[in-house]
Amino acid sequence: MSYEVSGKLIEKFETFKISDNFQKREFVVEISDNRNGTVYTDYIKFHVIKDKCGILDDLNLNDDVKVNFNIRGRRYEKEGRMSYFTSLEAWRIDRLIPLNLNN
């Protein structure tokens, strides 16, 4: 299942090469929501993998973006203890163009 969210790109990290065939890059989007006069701000960390790492290259910090992503969940067992991990894997990022309301 695919999701999307819009916000401001506030952080992008260097690509991390995990193996010859796999690389990962993380980035953070700030999302603000005004509910009943109170602004709530969340900082959501996403990642892209493999050939998608380059989609962040043309984006600048503070750009308004729309992120399309999948939610991934993994189960991990070590020494008899079960752990669960959730990640947000982006597969498309679009720069949002601000509307010019003066024209």
N, C-alpha and C positions, 0 to 999 in steps of 0.2 A: 504494500500500500504506500502511496506517495503523499507527501504533505508539502505545504509551502508556508513561508512566513516572510514578512518584510520588516526591515529595520536598517540600522546604520552599521556599516562595517567599522569596527573599532580596533581590531587586532588581526594581523595575519602573520603566521609563523613560517619559517623556512621549511622546505621540503625535507623530510626525514627518510633516508633510504634504509629500508629494513633488509632487503636482499636484492640480488640482481634483477629480479622480476617484480619487486613490490616496493612502492614508496607511498608515503602518507604526508598530508599537510593539514594543519589545523588553522581555524580562524574563528573569530568571535563576532557575533552580531548583537547589538544593543536593541532591545525591543521595549518600547514604552506604551503603556496602556492607561488611558484616563477613564477611571471608573468612579462615577459620582463625585467628580471634582478632585479626586486624589489620583496622582500619577504613580503608577507602579512600573518600575524598570527592572528588566531581566537581562542577563548577559548569557547568551546561549553559545556554547562552543560546539562547532561542527567540525567534520573532517572530510577531505576528499582523498581518493586513493588512485594509484596507478597513473594513467594518462590524464586524469581529471585534475591533477595537481597544478597544471598550468593555467586553469581557468581563473585563478586569483591574480595572475601576473598583471593584467590590464586594469585591475581595480585599485582604487586608492583608499586610504583610510578616510573615514567620514563620508564615503559614498553611501547613498541610500540604495539598498539592494533587495532583491527578492530571491530567496533561496528555496529551491526544490530539493527535497531530501527524503530519505527512507529512514525509518527507525529500525535499528538492528539490535538484537539481544543475543547474548551468548551465556552459556552455562559453563562453569569451570569448577573442577573438583581437585582439591589438593589436600593430602593428609586426612582424608575422610570428611573434609568440610566442603560444602557446596557454596559457591558464590555465583552471582549473576551480574552481568555487565550490560549496560545499554549504551548505544552510541547513535549519533545522528550523522548519517552518511549522505553528504550533499552530492548531487549529480548534475546540478545546473545552478548557476548564479547569474542573475541579470542585474545590470545597473539600472536603477529607476531614474528617469528623467523628470525633474521637477516641473510641474505645470506652471506656465507663465499666465497668470490670471489678468495681467494688464493689457493683453492684446485681444 
